[in-house]
Amino acid sequence: MTVAIENHGSDFDAIRAFADGAPKEVTIALAPYHLPQDAKAIGKLIEDIAPKLGLFYAWQHGKGAMTKQPREDEILQLPGRGDLDFGPIVAALAKVKYTGFTEIFMHPFPRGIPILDTAQEVTAEINRAAKYLAKAGN
């Protein structure tokens, strides 16, 4: 069994230290949402913690997820919608030959509601984000 723990802090060095000290069964579920939105720094972090990267959340901060806001602002958390350039991040994942899970992710507010109104809209948006990520690393 492997446990992947999501980073909820923005300190790159603390994440590196955790990766260095965690037992082999404990990995990191890396969530760029919680980090400074610096794609090159996130890419470098991925390179540094690669053996301990257990899950990658394709998730950016956008305008946040802690308060009610219009859908068009909430959706900025998804890859290709907000300001974070996933190119350096995807390139780092490729460089370290990451083969783990990637979850295209966002939190609507309040939690537990769908990100869009219909299953078809949700599917189209996730597929759009996946296509963005596929192109981002090239």
Phi and psi in degrees as GROMACS dihedral restraints (atoms count N, CA, C in turn):
[ dihedral_restraints ]
;  ai    aj    ak    al  type     phi  dphi    fc
    3     4     5     6     1  -122.2    20    10
    4     5     6     7     1   139.4    20    10
    6     7     8     9     1  -113.6    20    10
    7     8     9    10     1   127.4    20    10
    9    10    11    12     1  -108.7    20    10
   10    11    12    13     1   120.9    20    10
   12    13    14    15     1  -104.4    20    10
   13    14    15    16     1   126.4    20    10
   15    16    17    18     1   -74.7    20    10
   16    17    18    19     1   134.9    20    10
   18    19    20    21     1   -69.8    20    10
   19    20    21    22     1   132.5    20    10
   21    22    23    24     1  -122.3    20    10
   22    23    24    25     1    16.2    20    10
   24    25    26    27     1  -122.1    20    10
   25    26    27    28     1   166.7    20    10
   27    28    29    30     1  -108.9    20    10
   28    29    30    31     1    13.3    20    10
   30    31    32    33     1   -93.6    20    10
   31    32    33    34     1   106.6    20    10
   33    34    35    36     1   -57.8    20    10
   34    35    36    37     1   -41.1    20    10
   36    37    38    39     1   -66.8    20    10
   37    38    39    40     1   -35.2    20    10
   39    40    41    42     1   -66.5    20    10
   40    41    42    43     1   -37.5    20    10
   42    43    44    45     1   -66.3    20    10
   43    44    45    46     1   -42.3    20    10
   45    46    47    48     1   -61.5    20    10
   46    47    48    49     1   -43.5    20    10
   48    49    50    51     1   -64.0    20    10
   49    50    51    52     1   -41.4    20    10
   51    52    53    54     1   -59.7    20    10
   52    53    54    55     1   -46.7    20    10
   54    55    56    57     1   -59.7    20    10
   55    56    57    58     1   -40.5    20    10
   57    58    59    60     1   -67.9    20    10
   58    59    60    61     1   -33.3    20    10
   60    61    62    63     1  -100.5    20    10
   61    62    63    64     1   -10.0    20    10
   63    64    65    66     1   -74.5    20    10
   64    65    66    67     1   143.9    20    10
   66    67    68    69     1   -63.1    20    10
   67    68    69    70     1   162.5    20    10
   69    70    71    72     1   -59.9    20    10
   70    71    72    73     1   -27.2    20    10
   72    73    74    75     1   -79.8    20    10
   73    74    75    76     1    -7.3    20    10
   75    76    77    78     1  -111.9    20    10
   76    77    78    79     1   123.0    20    10
   78    79    80    81     1  -123.4    20    10
   79    80    81    82     1  -178.0    20    10
   81    82    83    84     1  -109.9    20    10
   82    83    84    85     1   132.9    20    10
   84    85    86    87     1   -97.5    20    10
   85    86    87    88     1    96.5    20    10
   87    88    89    90     1   -79.5    20    10
   88    89    90    91     1   121.1    20    10
   90    91    92    93     1  -116.9    20    10
   91    92    93    94     1   100.1    20    10
   93    94    95    96     1   -56.3    20    10
   94    95    96    97     1   -24.3    20    10
   96    97    98    99     1   -48.9    20    10
   97    98    99   100     1   -40.2    20    10
   99   100   101   102     1   -87.0    20    10
  100   101   102   103     1     0.9    20    10
  102   103   104   105     1  -108.8    20    10
  103   104   105   106     1   160.4    20    10
  105   106   107   108     1   -54.3    20    10
  106   107   108   109     1   137.9    20    10
  108   109   110   111     1   -80.8    20    10
  109   110   111   112     1    62.8    20    10
  111   112   113   114     1  -117.1    20    10
  112   113   114   115     1   100.0    20    10
  114   115   116   117     1   -59.5    20    10
  115   116   117   118     1   -39.7    20    10
  117   118   119   120     1   -67.0    20    10
  118   119   120   121     1   -40.5    20    10
  120   121   122   123     1   -67.1    20    10
  121   122   123   124     1   -37.8    20    10
  123   124   125   126     1   -66.7    20    10
  124   125   126   127     1   -40.8    20    10
  126   127   128   129     1   -60.2    20    10
  127   128   129   130     1   -42.2    20    10
  129   130   131   132     1   -64.2    20    10
  130   131   132   133     1   -41.0    20    10
  132   133   134   135     1   -60.0    20    10
  133   134   135   136     1   -44.3    20    10
  135   136   137   138     1   -57.9    20    10
  136   137   138   139     1   -44.8    20    10
  138   139   140   141     1   -60.8    20    10
  139   140   141   142     1   -40.3    20    10
  141   142   143   144     1   -70.6    20    10
  142   143   144   145     1   -33.8    20    10
  144   145   146   147     1  -106.9    20    10
  145   146   147   148     1    10.3    20    10
  147   148   149   150     1   -44.0    20    10
  148   149   150   151     1   -47.4    20    10
  150   151   152   153     1   -64.2    20    10
  151   152   153   154     1   -19.9    20    10
  153   154   155   156     1  -106.2    20    10
  154   155   156   157     1     9.2    20    10
  156   157   158   159     1   -84.1    20    10
  157   158   159   160     1   107.8    20    10
  159   160   161   162     1   -98.2    20    10
  160   161   162   163     1   -23.9    20    10
  162   163   164   165     1  -156.9    20    10
  163   164   165   166     1   140.9    20    10
  165   166   167   168     1  -118.3    20    10
  166   167   168   169     1   121.6    20    10
  168   169   170   171     1   -88.8    20    10
  169   170   171   172     1   116.2    20    10
  171   172   173   174     1   -81.6    20    10
  172   173   174   175     1    85.7    20    10
  174   175   176   177     1  -151.6    20    10
  175   176   177   178     1   127.2    20    10
  177   178   179   180     1  -118.4    20    10
  178   179   180   181     1   168.9    20    10
  180   181   182   183     1   -72.0    20    10
  181   182   183   184     1   -40.1    20    10
  183   184   185   186     1    55.4    20    10
  184   185   186   187     1  -124.0    20    10
  186   187   188   189     1  -106.1    20    10
  187   188   189   190     1    16.2    20    10
  189   190   191   192     1    92.8    20    10
  190   191   192   193     1   179.8    20    10
  192   193   194   195     1  -141.7    20    10
  193   194   195   196     1    15.7    20    10
  195   196   197   198     1  -103.5    20    10
  196   197   198   199     1    -4.8    20    10
  198   199   200   201     1  -138.1    20    10
  199   200   201   202     1   158.6    20    10
  201   202   203   204     1   -67.0    20    10
  202   203   204   205     1   135.2    20    10
  204   205   206   207     1  -152.8    20    10
  205   206   207   208     1   165.4    20    10
  207   208   209   210     1   -60.0    20    10
  208   209   210   211     1   148.7    20    10
  210   211   212   213     1   -52.0    20    10
  211   212   213   214     1   -41.6    20    10
  213   214   215   216     1   -63.5    20    10
  214   215   216   217     1   -22.1    20    10
  216   217   218   219     1   -86.3    20    10
  217   218   219   220     1   -40.6    20    10
  219   220   221   222     1   -58.7    20    10
  220   221   222   223     1   -41.6    20    10
  222   223   224   225     1   -68.1    20    10
  223   224   225   226     1   -11.0    20    10
  225   226   227   228     1   -65.9    20    10
  226   227   228   229     1    -8.3    20    10
  228   229   230   231     1   -74.7    20    10
  229   230   231   232     1   -18.4    20    10
  231   232   233   234     1   -84.2    20    10
  232   233   234   235     1   150.2    20    10
  234   235   236   237     1   -56.4    20    10
  235   236   237   238     1   134.4    20    10
  237   238   239   240     1    84.8    20    10
  238   239   240   241     1    -1.9    20    10
  240   241   242   243     1  -106.0    20    10
  241   242   243   244     1   -42.8    20    10
  243   244   245   246     1   -91.5    20    10
  244   245   246   247     1  -164.2    20    10
  246   247   248   249     1   -83.1    20    10
  247   248   249   250     1   -17.4    20    10
  249   250   251   252     1   -71.1    20    10
  250   251   252   253     1   125.1    20    10
  252   253   254   255     1   -84.2    20    10
  253   254   255   256     1   110.7    20    10
  255   256   257   258     1   -78.7    20    10
  256   257   258   259     1    -3.1    20    10
  258   259   260   261     1   -54.4    20    10
  259   260   261   262     1   -56.9    20    10
  261   262   263   264     1   -62.8    20    10
  262   263   264   265     1   -28.6    20    10
  264   265   266   267     1   -72.3    20    10
  265   266   267   268     1   -48.3    20    10
  267   268   269   270     1   -64.6    20    10
  268   269   270   271     1   -38.3    20    10
  270   271   272   273     1   -61.3    20    10
  271   272   273   274     1   -40.2    20    10
  273   274   275   276     1   -66.2    20    10
  274   275   276   277     1   -40.7    20    10
  276   277   278   279     1   -60.7    20    10
  277   278   279   280     1   -40.8    20    10
  279   280   281   282     1   -67.7    20    10
  280   281   282   283     1   -41.5    20    10
  282   283   284   285     1   -59.0    20    10
  283   284   285   286     1   -40.6    20    10
  285   286   287   288     1   -88.6    20    10
  286   287   288   289     1     4.4    20    10
  288   289   290   291     1    58.1    20    10
  289   290   291   292     1    43.7    20    10
  291   292   293   294     1   -63.5    20    10
  292   293   294   295     1   127.6    20    10
  294   295   296   297     1  -123.5    20    10
  295   296   297   298     1     9.6    20    10
  297   298   299   300     1   -78.4    20    10
  298   299   300   301     1  -170.8    20    10
  300   301   302   303     1   -77.7    20    10
  301   302   303   304     1   144.1    20    10
  303   304   305   306     1  -121.2    20    10
  304   305   306   307     1   128.2    20    10
  306   307   308   309     1  -113.1    20    10
  307   308   309   310     1   118.3    20    10
  309   310   311   312     1   -75.2    20    10
  310   311   312   313     1   122.6    20    10
  312   313   314   315     1  -143.5    20    10
  313   314   315   316     1   151.0    20    10
  315   316   317   318     1  -162.8    20    10
  316   317   318   319     1   160.2    20    10
  318   319   320   321     1  -111.4    20    10
  319   320   321   322     1   115.6    20    10
  321   322   323   324     1   -76.8    20    10
  322   323   324   325     1   169.6    20    10
  324   325   326   327     1  -126.5    20    10
  325   326   327   328     1   130.6    20    10
  327   328   329   330     1   -72.4    20    10
  328   329   330   331     1   160.4    20    10
  330   331   332   333     1   -61.4    20    10
  331   332   333   334     1   149.7    20    10
  333   334   335   336     1    97.2    20    10
  334   335   336   337     1    -8.9    20    10
  336   337   338   339     1   -94.2    20    10
  337   338   339   340     1   156.3    20    10
  339   340   341   342     1   -66.3    20    10
  340   341   342   343     1   154.6    20    10
  342   343   344   345     1   -73.3    20    10
  343   344   345   346     1   -25.4    20    10
  345   346   347   348     1  -139.1    20    10
  346   347   348   349     1   175.4    20    10
  348   349   350   351     1   -75.7    20    10
  349   350   351   352     1   -31.9    20    10
  351   352   353   354     1  -126.2    20    10
  352   353   354   355     1   159.0    20    10
  354   355   356   357     1   -60.9    20    10
  355   356   357   358     1   -35.6    20    10
  357   358   359   360     1   -65.5    20    10
  358   359   360   361     1   -40.4    20    10
  360   361   362   363     1   -67.1    20    10
  361   362   363   364     1   -41.5    20    10
  363   364   365   366     1   -61.9    20    10
  364   365   366   367     1   -47.8    20    10
  366   367   368   369     1   -59.8    20    10
  367   368   369   370     1   -45.2    20    10
  369   370   371   372     1   -61.8    20    10
  370   371   372   373     1   -40.4    20    10
  372   373   374   375     1   -69.1    20    10
  373   374   375   376     1   -41.3    20    10
  375   376   377   378     1   -65.3    20    10
  376   377   378   379     1   -42.2    20    10
  378   379   380   381     1   -63.2    20    10
  379   380   381   382     1   -37.8    20    10
  381   382   383   384     1   -62.4    20    10
  382   383   384   385     1   -45.0    20    10
  384   385   386   387     1   -64.1    20    10
  385   386   387   388     1   -39.9    20    10
  387   388   389   390     1   -63.2    20    10
  388   389   390   391     1   -41.4    20    10
  390   391   392   393     1   -64.6    20    10
  391   392   393   394     1   -41.1    20    10
  393   394   395   396     1   -58.0    20    10
  394   395   396   397     1   -48.2    20    10
  396   397   398   399     1   -62.4    20    10
  397   398   399   400     1   -39.9    20    10
  399   400   401   402     1   -61.3    20    10
  400   401   402   403     1   -37.2    20    10
  402   403   404   405     1   -80.6    20    10
  403   404   405   406     1   -28.1    20    10
  405   406   407   408     1   -61.7    20    10
  406   407   408   409     1   -32.5    20    10
  408   409   410   411     1   -84.8    20    10
  409   410   411   412     1    -4.7    20    10
